[in-house]
Amino acid sequence: MKNTLFILGFALLIFACQPAKKENSEEKEAVEKEVVEKPADPKFVKLWETDTVMTTCESVLYDGEGNRLFVSNINGQPLDKNGEGFISILNLDGSVESLNWATGLNAPKGMGIFDGHLYVTDIDRVVAIDLETGEIAKEFTPEKAEFLNDITTSESAVFISDMSLGLIHKIENGELSTVAEGVKGINGLLSKGDHLMTLDGMGLRSLDLASNKFEMVNESVTGGDGLTVLNDGTYIASRWKGEIYHVAGNKATLLLDTEEASQTADIGLNAEKEIVYVPTFFSNKVVAYQLER
């Protein structure tokens, strides 16, 4: 009788434990599934690089209509008014279509295409180069200008940053005006609807052009240089010292860190194919990376 009761009790104990084991197993599978399905961070894969003929290259601009890349080459120091700066055109495979497409510039930097012209910052002036001829067709000189740097374009205007004076200028209907002052460390600009995205000393911010008020987007990439936007509304931002980030909301993922072996200045982007073009400044070449995510 005692043996029978013992066996019966043991069987009941085993039966009672079965649901707990199953439940624990299901929880473990759920955790494992969650880990597996977590999306990987985006990363860069190098596609190509040019020869070292892009002398002190500061900016790359992707021209989707022309299927080409414009590269601004300082060819000296950032504030040298020596007339030695030039604009090159690259094919999308990195081969050189025209090394000296536009010449006679003074440390050219940021670029933007507007109304059949390539607008380029040139220290204290902005030049508009005819896309057909490569010749300077127009010139704009702000009343206050020391270190004009980046350019972005909207449907109706061209915006220009002055890194030294903390100013943002606008060219609209052929007229120059100043739309923002006191923007410490301003460099990268990006037109986005009725807002202007800025990379400055505080990080990535959004300027409402109607109210002239800034809103913080991401505080991670302070002192940034180049700024581009992907089709999903996230950003690729560079720091000159050799860092490039993918910025999504308040998250910034480091995509590239050269540890200052070369610079990462004003980057260009083919948003459709998610290819980023990096001017390496003193390394004198352009490098293309595929964004994988």
C-alpha positions as CSV (number, residue, x, y, z in Angstrom):
1,M,0.0,0.0,0.0
2,K,2.8,2.4,0.9
3,N,4.6,1.6,-2.4
4,T,1.4,2.3,-4.3
5,L,0.9,5.6,-2.6
6,F,4.5,6.5,-3.3
7,I,4.3,5.7,-7.0
8,L,1.0,7.6,-7.3
9,G,2.4,10.7,-5.6
10,F,5.5,10.6,-7.7
11,A,3.4,10.4,-10.9
12,L,1.3,13.4,-9.8
13,L,4.5,15.4,-9.1
14,I,5.8,14.7,-12.6
15,F,2.5,15.7,-14.1
16,A,2.3,18.9,-12.1
17,C,5.7,19.9,-13.3
18,Q,5.0,19.4,-17.0
19,P,3.2,22.8,-17.8
20,A,5.9,24.8,-16.1
21,K,8.6,23.2,-18.3
22,K,6.5,23.9,-21.4
23,E,5.9,27.5,-20.3
24,N,9.6,28.0,-19.6
25,S,10.5,26.5,-23.0
26,E,8.0,28.9,-24.8
27,E,9.5,31.9,-22.9
28,K,13.0,30.9,-24.0
29,E,11.9,30.5,-27.6
30,A,10.2,33.9,-27.5
31,V,13.4,35.6,-26.2
32,E,15.6,33.8,-28.8
33,K,13.2,34.9,-31.5
34,E,13.3,38.5,-30.3
35,V,17.1,38.5,-30.4
36,V,17.2,37.0,-33.9
37,E,14.7,39.5,-35.3
38,K,16.4,42.6,-33.9
39,P,17.6,44.6,-36.9
40,A,21.3,45.0,-37.4
41,D,22.9,48.4,-37.3
42,P,23.6,50.0,-40.7
43,K,27.2,49.8,-42.0
44,F,29.4,50.9,-44.8
45,V,30.9,48.7,-47.5
46,K,33.6,50.4,-49.6
47,L,32.9,50.4,-53.4
48,W,35.8,52.4,-55.0
49,E,38.2,55.3,-54.5
50,T,39.8,57.7,-57.0
51,D,43.4,58.3,-57.6
52,T,44.9,61.1,-55.5
53,V,44.2,63.8,-58.1
54,M,41.3,65.5,-56.2
55,T,43.6,68.1,-54.6
56,T,42.3,69.0,-51.1
57,C,38.8,67.9,-52.1
58,E,36.2,69.4,-49.8
59,S,32.8,68.6,-51.2
60,V,31.1,66.0,-53.4
61,L,27.7,66.6,-55.0
62,Y,25.6,63.9,-56.7
63,D,23.9,65.1,-59.9
64,G,21.1,62.6,-60.5
65,E,20.0,64.2,-63.8
66,G,23.5,64.3,-65.2
67,N,24.5,60.9,-63.7
68,R,27.7,62.4,-62.5
69,L,29.5,63.8,-59.4
70,F,30.8,67.3,-58.9
71,V,33.9,67.6,-56.7
72,S,35.2,70.9,-55.3
73,N,39.0,71.0,-54.9
74,I,40.5,73.7,-52.7
75,N,44.0,73.0,-54.0
76,G,45.6,74.7,-51.1
77,Q,44.5,75.9,-47.7
78,P,40.9,76.6,-46.8
79,L,41.3,80.4,-46.9
80,D,43.7,80.7,-49.7
81,K,42.6,83.3,-52.3
82,N,45.0,82.0,-54.9
83,G,42.7,81.3,-57.9
84,E,44.0,77.7,-57.9
85,G,40.7,76.1,-56.8
86,F,38.8,74.0,-59.3
87,I,35.7,71.8,-59.8
88,S,36.0,68.2,-61.2
89,I,33.4,65.9,-62.7
90,L,33.5,62.2,-61.9
91,N,31.6,59.4,-63.5
92,L,29.6,57.3,-61.1
93,D,32.2,54.5,-61.1
94,G,34.8,57.0,-59.8
95,S,36.6,57.5,-63.1
96,V,37.4,61.1,-64.0
97,E,35.3,62.7,-66.7
98,S,36.8,66.2,-66.4
99,L,39.5,67.0,-63.8
100,N,39.5,70.8,-64.4
101,W,35.9,71.4,-65.5
102,A,35.7,74.8,-63.8
103,T,38.9,76.7,-62.7
104,G,40.1,80.0,-61.3
105,L,38.3,79.6,-57.9
106,N,39.4,80.5,-54.4
107,A,39.2,77.5,-52.1
108,P,35.8,76.3,-53.3
109,K,33.7,74.3,-50.9
110,G,30.0,73.6,-50.7
111,M,27.9,73.1,-53.9
112,G,24.3,73.0,-55.0
113,I,22.5,72.9,-58.3
114,F,19.8,75.6,-59.0
115,D,18.3,76.9,-62.1
116,G,20.8,75.5,-64.6
117,H,23.8,76.5,-62.5
118,L,26.2,75.0,-60.0
119,Y,26.4,77.3,-57.0
120,V,29.7,77.2,-55.1
121,T,31.0,78.9,-52.0
122,D,34.3,80.6,-52.6
123,I,35.5,82.0,-49.2
124,D,33.6,85.3,-49.2
125,R,31.5,85.0,-52.3
126,V,29.2,82.6,-54.1
127,V,29.7,81.8,-57.7
128,A,27.1,80.4,-60.1
129,I,28.7,78.2,-62.8
130,D,26.8,77.4,-66.0
131,L,26.2,73.7,-66.1
132,E,26.7,73.6,-69.9
133,T,29.9,75.6,-70.2
134,G,31.7,75.4,-66.8
135,E,32.1,79.2,-66.9
136,I,31.2,81.5,-64.0
137,A,27.9,83.2,-65.0
138,K,27.0,85.0,-61.8
139,E,28.7,86.1,-58.6
140,F,27.1,87.0,-55.2
141,T,29.0,88.7,-52.3
142,P,27.3,89.0,-48.9
143,E,27.9,92.2,-47.1
144,K,29.2,90.1,-44.2
145,A,31.2,87.1,-45.2
146,E,34.4,85.4,-43.9
147,F,34.1,81.6,-44.3
148,L,31.3,80.7,-46.6
149,N,31.0,76.9,-46.4
150,D,28.0,74.8,-47.2
151,I,25.2,75.2,-49.7
152,T,21.8,73.7,-50.1
153,T,19.0,74.5,-52.5
154,S,15.2,74.4,-52.4
155,E,12.8,74.9,-55.3
156,S,13.0,78.7,-55.0
157,A,16.3,79.6,-53.2
158,V,19.9,78.9,-52.4
159,F,21.1,78.8,-48.8
160,I,24.6,79.4,-47.6
161,S,26.4,79.0,-44.3
162,D,29.1,81.2,-42.9
163,M,31.0,79.1,-40.3
164,S,33.1,82.0,-39.0
165,L,30.3,84.5,-38.5
166,G,27.5,82.1,-37.6
167,L,25.3,83.3,-40.4
168,I,22.9,81.7,-42.9
169,H,22.4,83.6,-46.1
170,K,19.8,83.1,-48.8
171,I,19.8,83.9,-52.5
172,E,16.2,84.2,-53.9
173,N,15.1,85.9,-57.1
174,G,18.7,87.0,-57.5
175,E,18.8,88.9,-54.2
176,L,20.9,88.2,-51.1
177,S,19.5,88.2,-47.6
178,T,20.4,86.8,-44.2
179,V,17.9,84.4,-42.6
180,A,19.7,83.4,-39.4
181,E,22.4,84.9,-37.1
182,G,24.4,83.7,-34.1
183,V,24.4,80.1,-35.2
184,K,27.6,79.0,-33.5
185,G,29.6,76.4,-35.5
186,I,27.2,76.3,-38.4
187,N,28.4,74.3,-41.3
188,G,26.2,71.6,-43.0
189,L,22.9,72.7,-44.5
190,L,20.0,70.7,-45.9
191,S,16.7,72.1,-47.3
192,K,13.7,70.1,-46.2
193,G,10.3,71.6,-47.1
194,D,9.7,74.7,-45.1
195,H,12.6,73.9,-42.8
196,L,16.3,74.1,-43.0
197,M,18.3,71.3,-41.4
198,T,21.6,72.5,-39.8
199,L,24.7,70.8,-38.5
200,D,26.2,73.2,-36.0
201,G,27.9,73.4,-32.6
202,M,24.8,72.1,-30.9
203,G,24.2,69.1,-33.2
204,L,21.6,68.4,-35.8
205,R,18.8,71.0,-35.7
206,S,15.7,72.0,-37.7
207,L,15.2,75.7,-38.5
208,D,11.5,76.7,-39.2
209,L,12.0,79.3,-41.9
210,A,8.6,80.9,-41.1
211,S,9.1,81.4,-37.4
212,N,12.9,81.5,-37.5
213,K,13.0,79.1,-34.5
214,F,15.3,76.1,-34.1
215,E,14.3,72.7,-32.8
216,M,16.8,70.0,-31.7
217,V,16.8,66.8,-33.7
218,N,20.0,65.0,-32.5
219,E,22.7,66.2,-30.1
220,S,25.2,63.5,-30.9
221,V,26.9,64.9,-34.1
222,T,28.1,68.3,-32.9
223,G,30.4,70.3,-35.1
224,G,29.3,68.3,-38.1
225,D,30.3,69.0,-41.7
226,G,28.3,67.3,-44.5
227,L,24.6,66.5,-44.2
228,T,22.4,64.4,-46.5
229,V,19.0,62.8,-46.2
230,L,17.9,59.2,-47.2
231,N,14.6,58.4,-48.7
232,D,13.2,57.2,-45.4
233,G,13.9,60.6,-43.7
234,T,17.0,59.5,-41.8
235,Y,20.3,61.3,-42.2
236,I,23.9,60.7,-43.1
237,A,26.1,63.2,-41.4
238,S,29.9,63.7,-41.4
239,R,32.5,65.2,-39.1
240,W,35.5,66.6,-40.8
241,K,38.0,64.7,-38.6
242,G,37.0,61.4,-40.1
243,E,33.6,60.3,-38.7
244,I,30.4,59.5,-40.5
245,Y,27.1,58.7,-38.8
246,H,23.7,57.4,-39.6
247,V,21.2,59.6,-37.7
248,A,17.7,58.3,-36.9
249,G,15.9,60.4,-34.4
250,N,18.0,60.6,-31.2
251,K,20.1,57.7,-32.3
252,A,23.4,58.1,-34.1
253,T,25.3,55.1,-35.4
254,L,28.9,55.4,-36.3
255,L,29.5,54.2,-39.9
256,L,33.1,55.2,-40.4
257,D,35.9,56.3,-38.3
258,T,39.3,56.9,-40.0
259,E,40.8,57.9,-36.7
260,E,41.9,61.1,-38.5
261,A,44.0,59.1,-41.0
262,S,42.0,61.0,-43.6
263,Q,39.2,63.5,-43.3
264,T,35.5,63.2,-44.1
265,A,34.3,66.6,-45.3
266,D,31.1,67.6,-47.2
267,I,29.7,64.2,-48.3
268,G,27.4,63.5,-51.3
269,L,24.6,61.0,-51.5
270,N,22.8,58.9,-54.2
271,A,19.7,58.5,-52.0
272,E,18.0,56.0,-54.4
273,K,21.0,53.6,-54.2
274,E,22.1,54.7,-50.8
275,I,25.7,55.3,-51.9
276,V,27.7,57.9,-50.0
277,Y,30.6,59.8,-51.6
278,V,33.3,61.0,-49.3
279,P,35.8,63.8,-50.0
280,T,38.9,63.0,-48.0
281,F,40.4,66.5,-48.0
282,F,44.1,66.3,-47.5
283,S,44.1,62.7,-48.7
284,N,43.2,64.1,-52.1
285,K,40.7,61.4,-53.2
286,V,37.0,60.6,-53.2
287,V,35.8,57.3,-51.7
288,A,32.4,55.7,-52.3
289,Y,30.6,53.6,-49.8
290,Q,27.5,51.5,-50.0
291,L,25.2,51.8,-47.0
292,E,23.9,48.4,-46.0
293,R,21.1,48.0,-43.5
